Each structure stands twice: as structure tokens, then as C-alpha cells.
Amino acid sequence: MKTRVVSTGTKGGYVEEAVRWLTKGEVVALPTETVYGLAADALNPVACARIFEAKGRPLYNPLIVHLPTADWLTSLCTFPQFAQRLVEAFWPGPLTLVLPRTSMVPDIVTAGQDTVAVRISAHPVFQEIVQRLERPLAAPSANRFGRISPTRAVHVLSELNGRIPLVVDGGPCLHGIESTIVSLQEDRLFLHRNGPITREELEIFSPVEDPLGKVMTPGSLKSHYAPKTPCQFWDGAPPPSGIRTGLLAWQASGEDFTVVVHLSHRRDLREAAAKLFVSLRKLDAYGVELILVERLPKQEGLGAAIMERLTKATLASRKYFFSYG
């Protein structure tokens, strides 16, 4: 893939080009007031899987959803009255709110959690594109996972050249650090990540506390991957007799199992990533007593990310271990 860089300082229809790629389910690097974001249609699970693939981002790390307007809040999350005060004070701007999600938000966006992180970017280029698209955009930083966040288009190109189709060059970012992240529980405010909106600014509205034991930031809980049903990797042996057993399959037919859910009949890693959480939920819903998971043969890229997620799911189920085979 050839990555094209288009500047907002020249005529050339950068908005139309970005929207065209986003509508096709591709990812586009866009400037925000914090850092450059790697954007995709937040309501398209396969498009969001491309974010994880391009970044090499683990699937347990949820995405922030950037809204076209605040009118989207009631569609995507439960919105308490207290949050309205923060929205009026800080949006558009670098404050991310973690709120209870609705079923409209794909599982891959939230890493299977019950909350979604939302904000409205103040950058005029980002605003123009997301409002023209008329759909929310998932947009983590536009860099490879674990590396320094990009604040200029050239940084994005150095990280993702050949991995994404388009970078919109809007010049250097205003803040240069990621957004502040807070969660709300009733009238209590918890600060999960410091950012351009300071603790002191937030304390004008409410006392600010450190997160409690249940931390809603990415990758902090072993069990947030785990289904309710005990789950372990499958060694290829027949399923245990006398136990209703489901199989999360990659290529096996699973003829001897009570129920089989395939991550992707085409063995497409993007599709598998997009379906991972919903597939485990389906197996949970079937009422089986044990879920066995077929390992993916490809242990790199999205395959490694999927296996990381599944490994955490099986580790969280160790106390329910079944001996079989």
C-alpha cells in the first residue's frame, strides 16, 4: 500500500479524499488538537480492526470514539446530568469521558467492556471531516503501539508509511499530549489519565479521585477478556464426555462439540479480530459448561493480538479448570 500525504494548506479536496477512504472502511491519519489520530468508522468493526492491525495494538486496549456532535451521546452511551456540565465546559476539547455504553458500540471498540470513551475534537480539520462523514470516528494515536505519539504528519509517516492509505497534514498539534481521561460514577469523578485538562480545572466541578480497584483504562484487568463460561485452549483431543462444550474455532470442523463458532470461515485476521468478542459472547449465550479455544497458527500481527486476548481469557478461567483428553 502506498501512503499518500495531503496538506490542508493546499487546494486538493482533502476532506473529500479522507471521507472517501473512511466510507470504504479504511483508516486515515488525521490531526487533532492533542496528537495525530488513526481514524476509522467507529461503528464498523472491520474498519476498527484495521486500526489495531496498522498500529500493532493489542486488542485489550479500547479505543476513544470521537463524535461529530454531542447529539451522538445518547445513541452511544448513558449520559448522566453531571456529565453535561463537563461537556459544556470542555467540549470541543481534549477531555475524554468514560461512560456506560449502548449496544450500538461494537465490542472491538470497547475491548468487550461495558463502557465507552468519548470526546469531541477541537481541531477544525478533524471536525470538518467527522461532520462531513456524519458518523463517529475511533481514533487512537497514529503510531505503532508503544512508541512516541505523533504530533506532526512526518511522525505519522515514519511510523505507518505503507500501512495506511492517507495522512492529512494539518501542521503541528496544539497540545502535543493525549487527552485527559475521566470516568463518572454518580456525582464522583475519577481521573484515569492526566492531560491538557488539568485536575485543578476539573475540581471546579467536583472533587477528583484516583480510580478505584475496578480500573476502566486499557489492559488493566486480566478478567475483562474472559467469558463467564470457563475457557481454556484446546489441544486437539475430543471434548470431555458428559460436559456441554463449545469450540471457538479457527480451522477445525469441531464435529464432536455441542456448538462451534468460527472466528472467520475465510481465516481472515481482520474479520476474526472484529468478531472475537461477539464470538465469545455467543458461546456464553449457548449455555455450554466449557469453552475450548483453537489456537491461531499465525502468531504475529493481528494473529498475535488475538492470541494475547485469548491467553488472558484462559488465564482468567484457571480456577475453573477442566481436565480432559
C-alpha positions as CSV (number, residue, x, y, z in Angstrom):
1,M,0.0,0.0,0.0
2,K,1.3,3.5,-0.9
3,T,0.6,6.1,1.7
4,R,-0.4,9.5,0.4
5,V,0.1,12.7,2.4
6,V,-2.2,15.6,1.6
7,S,-1.8,19.0,3.1
8,T,-4.7,21.1,4.4
9,G,-2.8,24.2,3.3
10,T,-3.2,23.4,-0.4
11,K,-6.3,23.0,-2.5
12,G,-7.0,19.4,-3.4
13,G,-10.1,18.2,-1.7
14,Y,-8.5,16.6,1.4
15,V,-11.9,16.4,3.1
16,E,-13.5,14.5,0.3
17,E,-10.5,12.2,0.0
18,A,-10.5,11.4,3.7
19,V,-14.2,10.8,3.8
20,R,-14.0,8.5,0.7
21,W,-11.4,6.3,2.4
22,L,-13.3,6.3,5.7
23,T,-16.6,5.4,4.0
24,K,-14.8,2.4,2.4
25,G,-13.8,1.1,5.8
26,E,-10.2,2.2,5.7
27,V,-8.1,4.1,8.2
28,V,-6.8,7.6,7.8
29,A,-4.4,9.6,9.9
30,L,-5.9,13.0,11.0
31,P,-4.7,15.9,13.1
32,T,-6.3,16.6,16.4
33,E,-5.5,19.2,19.0
34,T,-3.7,16.6,21.1
35,V,-1.8,14.2,18.8
36,Y,-2.4,12.8,15.3
37,G,-5.1,10.1,15.4
38,L,-5.5,7.0,13.3
39,A,-9.2,7.2,12.4
40,A,-11.7,4.7,11.2
41,D,-15.5,4.5,11.3
42,A,-16.3,3.6,14.9
43,L,-19.5,1.8,14.0
44,N,-17.7,-0.5,11.5
45,P,-16.0,-3.4,13.4
46,V,-13.8,-4.5,10.5
47,A,-12.6,-0.9,9.9
48,C,-11.7,-0.7,13.6
49,A,-9.8,-3.9,13.3
50,R,-7.6,-2.2,10.7
51,I,-6.6,0.3,13.4
52,F,-5.3,-2.5,15.6
53,E,-3.6,-4.1,12.6
54,A,-1.9,-0.9,11.4
55,K,-0.7,0.1,14.9
56,G,0.2,-3.4,16.2
57,R,-2.1,-2.5,19.1
58,P,-3.3,-5.2,21.5
59,L,-7.0,-5.9,21.3
60,Y,-7.4,-5.4,25.0
61,N,-6.7,-1.7,24.6
62,P,-10.0,0.1,23.9
63,L,-10.4,3.0,21.5
64,I,-11.6,6.5,22.1
65,V,-14.6,7.5,20.0
66,H,-14.6,11.0,18.6
67,L,-18.1,12.3,18.0
68,P,-19.3,14.6,15.1
69,T,-21.6,16.4,17.6
70,A,-22.8,16.0,21.2
71,D,-26.1,14.8,19.8
72,W,-24.5,11.3,19.4
73,L,-24.0,10.9,23.1
74,T,-27.5,9.5,23.8
75,S,-27.0,6.9,21.0
76,L,-23.7,5.6,22.2
77,C,-23.8,5.9,25.9
78,T,-25.7,6.6,29.1
79,F,-25.2,10.2,29.8
80,P,-25.7,11.5,33.3
81,Q,-26.7,15.1,34.1
82,F,-23.3,15.6,35.8
83,A,-21.5,14.8,32.5
84,Q,-23.4,17.6,30.8
85,R,-21.6,20.2,32.9
86,L,-18.3,18.8,31.8
87,V,-19.3,18.8,28.2
88,E,-20.5,22.4,28.3
89,A,-17.2,23.4,29.9
90,F,-14.6,21.4,27.9
91,W,-16.1,20.3,24.6
92,P,-14.9,20.5,21.9
93,G,-11.6,19.9,23.5
94,P,-9.1,17.4,25.0
95,L,-11.4,15.7,27.6
96,T,-12.4,12.1,27.2
97,L,-15.4,10.8,29.2
98,V,-15.7,7.1,30.1
99,L,-19.4,6.3,30.2
100,P,-21.7,3.2,30.2
101,R,-22.0,2.1,26.6
102,T,-25.1,1.2,24.5
103,S,-25.3,-1.8,22.1
104,M,-24.6,0.4,19.1
105,V,-20.9,0.5,20.0
106,P,-19.0,-2.5,18.6
107,D,-17.3,-4.8,21.1
108,I,-13.9,-4.3,19.4
109,V,-14.0,-0.6,20.2
110,T,-14.5,-1.1,23.9
111,A,-12.4,-4.3,24.3
112,G,-15.5,-6.0,25.5
113,Q,-16.0,-3.7,28.4
114,D,-19.3,-2.1,29.5
115,T,-18.0,1.4,29.0
116,V,-17.0,3.6,26.0
117,A,-14.6,6.5,26.0
118,V,-15.9,9.5,24.0
119,R,-14.9,13.1,23.2
120,I,-15.2,15.8,20.6
121,S,-12.0,17.1,19.0
122,A,-11.5,20.8,18.8
123,H,-9.3,20.6,15.7
124,P,-11.0,22.3,12.7
125,V,-9.7,19.7,10.2
126,F,-10.8,16.8,12.3
127,Q,-14.2,18.4,12.9
128,E,-14.8,19.1,9.3
129,I,-14.0,15.5,8.3
130,V,-16.0,13.8,11.0
131,Q,-19.0,16.1,10.5
132,R,-18.9,15.5,6.7
133,L,-18.8,11.8,7.4
134,E,-21.7,12.1,9.8
135,R,-20.5,9.1,11.8
136,P,-18.3,8.8,14.9
137,L,-14.6,8.0,14.4
138,A,-12.4,5.8,16.6
139,A,-9.0,7.4,16.6
140,P,-6.1,6.4,18.9
141,S,-2.7,7.9,18.3
142,A,-1.4,7.4,14.8
143,N,1.8,5.5,15.7
144,R,2.9,1.9,16.2
145,F,1.9,0.6,19.6
146,G,4.3,1.5,22.4
147,R,6.1,4.2,20.5
148,I,6.1,8.0,20.9
149,S,2.8,9.7,19.9
150,P,3.0,11.7,16.7
151,T,2.4,15.5,16.7
152,R,3.3,16.1,13.1
153,A,2.4,14.4,9.8
154,V,6.0,13.4,9.2
155,H,6.0,11.5,12.5
156,V,3.0,9.5,11.3
157,L,4.7,8.7,8.0
158,S,7.8,7.5,9.8
159,E,5.6,5.0,11.8
160,L,2.9,4.0,9.4
161,N,4.2,4.5,5.8
162,G,2.9,1.7,3.7
163,R,0.4,0.6,6.3
164,I,-2.4,3.2,5.8
165,P,-3.7,4.9,2.6
166,L,-3.8,8.5,3.7
167,V,-2.3,11.1,6.1
168,V,-3.9,14.5,6.3
169,D,-1.2,17.0,7.2
170,G,-2.8,19.7,9.3
171,G,0.5,21.0,10.7
172,P,1.8,20.5,14.3
173,C,-0.7,19.6,17.0
174,L,-1.7,22.2,19.6
175,H,-1.3,20.3,22.8
176,G,1.1,17.5,21.9
177,I,-0.1,15.2,24.6
178,E,-3.1,12.9,24.7
179,S,-6.5,13.9,26.1
180,T,-7.4,13.8,29.8
181,I,-9.5,10.8,30.6
182,V,-12.1,10.7,33.4
183,S,-14.9,8.4,34.4
184,L,-18.0,9.2,36.2
185,Q,-19.9,7.2,38.9
186,E,-23.0,9.1,40.0
187,D,-21.5,12.5,41.1
188,R,-18.0,11.2,41.6
189,L,-15.2,12.0,39.1
190,F,-12.2,9.7,38.7
191,L,-9.0,10.7,36.8
192,H,-7.5,7.9,34.7
193,R,-5.1,9.9,32.6
194,N,-3.6,13.4,33.0
195,G,-3.7,15.6,30.0
196,P,-4.4,19.1,28.8
197,I,-7.4,19.5,31.0
198,T,-5.9,19.5,34.5
199,R,-7.1,18.1,37.8
200,E,-7.4,21.6,39.1
201,E,-9.7,22.6,36.3
202,L,-11.9,19.5,36.9
203,E,-12.0,20.1,40.6
204,I,-14.1,23.3,39.9
205,F,-16.9,20.9,39.1
206,S,-16.3,18.0,41.5
207,P,-13.7,16.6,43.8
208,V,-11.4,14.4,41.7
209,E,-10.4,11.0,42.9
210,D,-7.9,8.4,41.8
211,P,-9.5,5.3,40.2
212,L,-10.9,2.6,42.4
213,G,-10.0,-1.1,42.2
214,K,-12.1,-1.5,39.0
215,V,-9.9,0.5,36.6
216,M,-11.5,1.1,33.2
217,T,-8.4,2.1,31.4
218,P,-7.0,-0.2,28.7
219,G,-5.4,-3.5,29.5
220,S,-5.5,-3.1,33.3
221,L,-7.8,-6.1,34.1
222,K,-7.0,-9.8,33.4
223,S,-10.6,-10.7,33.5
224,H,-12.1,-8.2,31.2
225,Y,-11.3,-10.6,28.3
226,A,-12.9,-13.6,29.9
227,P,-16.3,-15.0,29.1
228,K,-18.5,-16.1,32.0
229,T,-18.1,-19.7,30.9
230,P,-14.8,-21.4,31.9
231,C,-12.4,-21.1,28.9
232,Q,-9.1,-22.9,28.0
233,F,-7.0,-23.7,25.0
234,W,-7.9,-26.8,23.0
235,D,-5.1,-29.4,22.5
236,G,-7.0,-31.2,19.7
237,A,-8.3,-34.1,21.8
238,P,-12.0,-35.0,21.8
239,P,-14.1,-32.8,24.1
240,P,-14.7,-34.1,27.7
241,S,-17.6,-36.5,27.9
242,G,-20.7,-35.5,29.8
243,I,-19.9,-31.8,29.6
244,R,-21.6,-29.4,27.1
245,T,-18.6,-28.0,25.4
246,G,-18.3,-25.2,22.8
247,L,-15.4,-24.6,20.5
248,L,-14.1,-21.2,19.3
249,A,-12.6,-22.4,16.0
250,W,-10.1,-21.2,13.5
251,Q,-10.0,-24.0,11.1
252,A,-11.3,-27.2,12.8
253,S,-14.8,-28.5,11.9
254,G,-15.5,-29.3,15.6
255,E,-17.9,-32.1,14.8
256,D,-17.9,-33.6,18.3
257,F,-18.7,-30.3,20.1
258,T,-22.0,-29.1,21.3
259,V,-21.7,-25.9,19.4
260,V,-18.9,-24.4,17.2
261,V,-18.4,-20.7,16.5
262,H,-15.8,-19.8,13.8
263,L,-13.9,-16.6,14.1
264,S,-13.6,-16.4,10.3
265,H,-14.6,-19.1,7.8
266,R,-12.2,-17.3,5.4
267,R,-9.5,-17.3,8.0
268,D,-9.2,-13.5,7.7
269,L,-7.5,-12.0,10.7
270,R,-9.3,-8.7,10.3
271,E,-12.7,-10.4,10.4
272,A,-11.5,-12.6,13.3
273,A,-10.5,-9.6,15.3
274,A,-13.8,-7.8,14.6
275,K,-15.7,-10.9,15.6
276,L,-13.6,-12.0,18.6
277,F,-15.7,-10.5,21.5
278,V,-19.0,-11.2,19.9
279,S,-18.0,-14.9,19.2
280,L,-17.2,-15.4,22.9
281,R,-20.5,-13.8,23.9
282,K,-22.3,-16.2,21.5
283,L,-20.6,-19.2,23.1
284,D,-21.6,-17.8,26.6
285,A,-25.2,-17.4,25.4
286,Y,-25.4,-21.1,24.3
287,G,-25.2,-22.2,27.9
288,V,-22.2,-24.5,27.5
289,E,-20.2,-25.6,30.5
290,L,-16.8,-25.2,28.9
291,I,-15.4,-23.2,26.0
292,L,-12.3,-24.6,24.3
293,V,-10.3,-22.3,22.1
294,E,-8.4,-23.3,19.0
295,R,-5.0,-21.6,18.8
296,L,-4.3,-19.4,15.7
297,P,-1.3,-20.7,13.7
298,K,-0.2,-17.1,12.9
299,Q,1.5,-15.6,16.0
300,E,2.2,-12.1,14.5
301,G,0.3,-9.0,13.6
302,L,-3.4,-9.3,14.4
303,G,-2.9,-13.0,15.0
304,A,-0.6,-12.3,17.9
305,A,-3.1,-9.7,19.2
306,I,-5.9,-12.1,19.1
307,M,-3.9,-14.8,20.8
308,E,-2.9,-12.3,23.5
309,R,-6.6,-11.6,24.2
310,L,-7.4,-15.3,24.2
311,T,-4.5,-16.1,26.5
312,K,-5.8,-13.6,29.0
313,A,-9.2,-15.2,28.8
314,T,-7.9,-18.6,29.5
315,L,-5.7,-17.4,32.4
316,A,-8.7,-15.8,34.0
317,S,-10.5,-19.1,33.8
318,R,-7.8,-21.2,35.5
319,K,-9.8,-21.6,38.7
320,Y,-12.5,-23.4,36.7
321,F,-10.0,-25.7,35.0
322,F,-11.4,-28.9,33.5
323,S,-9.1,-31.9,32.9
324,Y,-9.9,-33.6,29.6
325,G,-8.3,-35.6,26.8
